[in-house]
Amino acid sequence: MKEFRTLLFLDWFRVLITRLGFDYRLLRRILQVKLTMDQRRVPTIFQQQGRKQGKDENRFIKSLWVYALFGLFVIPFILMGDQYIFQMSITFTVLIFIVMTSMISDFSVVILDIRDHTILFTKPVERKTISLAKTLHVFIYLFFLTGSLTAIPLIVGLINQGFVFFLLFLAGIILMNIFIVVFTAMLYYFILQYFDGEKLKDIINYVQIGLSIGLAVGYQIVARSFEFVDLTVSFTPEWWNVFLPPMWFGAPFEWLLNGNHQSLILILSGIGILFPFLALMVYVKALPTFEKNLQKLSSHDGKKKKAFRFGDGFMKVLSKSNEERAFYRFAQYMMKNEREFKLKVYPALGFAIIMPFIFIFNGLMDGSREDLLTSSMYLSIYSSFIVIPTVVMMLSYSGKYKGSWVYKVAPVKSRASIYKGTLKAFLVKLFLPLYALLSMVFIYLFGIRIIPEIIVVFISACIFTVICLGLMRGTLPFSESFEGIQQSDSWKVLPFYLVVGVFFGLHYLALKIPLGIPGYLAILFVVNLILWKTAIKDE
């Protein structure tokens, strides 16, 4: 079996791990198998053409350049000078945002994975060793992720700010990673204590949305903790700053490099240094119980829920052919029951909900409420479109992708009906509830005058969904493995975001023309009908 450099590095801590009561030999072997499996190419249906992968290719490692580009965003804050509490709090806010988002969408699946239990639980292996192996597996990938994300900022900090700054920054990154992994795992631990079966899976999905919204809101709160006066940053310590983790990791820079010995700065520094280690100790103690409770994920509730017929009513109106209705039902079922799909998609739904309100919040900071509510700020609802290309791309993937042979044996006359049924199911099942919630809040805020424009935006979303079908070209819905997703695939959605700007611009232009909105609405309605009939064709 292949040897890994990360495991050779882990060997340095063999004595410490053994003293903590873990079987290091078994721990190392489990990790070696996991890392080997990560490099195995997973064959997928309908993706052989144009996608030749090496037998031992780790797609995650090969896509780390994406995170290196993200890391460039924090360099301006590092170069600001010596206003450390501000610049490093913002820097760690950005880093926590990126790493935590990756943790939610990708690594939560690893933490909650129970597939290896069938093999390991029948062997003389302690459950705490299994759980620690799983946690270290996540840490290994977080090491590569944060390494690529922060390598350039660390070098810039070393050159521009000095060696002490470099050491503090490196220590802060390590503590940040410990905090993120332990926080996520312990959150799941408490959920597992009180729920089981399908209800637990649903609650975990809601936690994904909550964390995503919390990250987006937290970024705004940290930024608003500082005031700019004549290009100088002013920071007034407040008691609630202790609830902002980025400020925990930014405070030591202010304390040690600027000599700021205010009590709150010292408290924040102490929390940032001690809390991750204390949380890690609690997590290690809770590992056996955590691993035991993970078995609840494999249980199913005995009571079968009564089907909700709201979507079926839409199906009869939107889908005329029986084939299209069949794939509409199929896609609805997959989106409802695919836990891994929901783990990757629901955070995007959370961002789509909160983004319009972030724009409104910023507008309130720059003007009065009366000015805002008489403005065209309701057009910020277009920011909810960010979920569409992401979900459309994810519709190609499934944890049950091997079942996609059904496409070949089913008596399907037209593949167009597969795409149409799937996209309409997405619009009704995922986007429409989200958009309805946003619309009700926006109508409450801006008045009934915006109802025609709410309709304009929704028809634009339907058109945009068809345009985003290009992200699925060459693949059928739910026919590829999630393991085939490359991190760099996220760049494919960027050109589609530019299309959102076009819709926004056309809508804003229609506002400036007499009777522009009714005319624009009529044009969109016709274009939408034509696109859904002609643009979706057989592959």
GITA-V972321 format. One line per field, one symbol per residue. ss: DSSP state (~ for helix, > for strand, _ for the rest). A space follows every 10 residues. Layout:
ss=???
This chain:
ss=____~~~~~~ ~~~~~~~~~_ ___~~~~~~~ ~~~~~~~~__ __________ ________~~ ~~__~~~~~~ ~~~~~~~~__ ___~~~~~~~ ~~~~~~~~~~ ~~~~~~~~~~ ~_____~~~~ ______~~~~ ~~~~~~~~~~ ~~~~~~~~~~ ~~~~~~~~~~ ~_~~~~~~~~ ~~~~~~~~~~ ~~~~~~~~~~ ~~~~__~~~~ ~~~~~~~~~~ ~~~~~~~~~~ ~~~~_>>>>_ _>>>>___~~ ~~~_~~~~~~ ~~~~~~~~__ __~~~~~~~~ ~~~~~~~~~~ ~~~~~~~~~~ ~~~~~~~~__ _________~ ~~~~~~~~__ _~~~~~~~~~ ~~~~~~~_~~ ~~~~~~~~~~ ~~~~~~~~~~ ~~~~~~__~~ ~~~___~~~~ ~~~~~~~~~~ ~~~~__>>__ ~~~~~~~~~_ _____~~~~~ ~~~~~~~~~~ ~~~~~~~~~~ ~~~~~~_~~~ ~~~~~~~~~~ ~~~~~~~~~~ ~~_______> >~~~__~~~~ ~~~~~~~~~~ ~~~~~~~~~~ ~____~~~~~ ~~~~~~~~~~ ~~~~_____
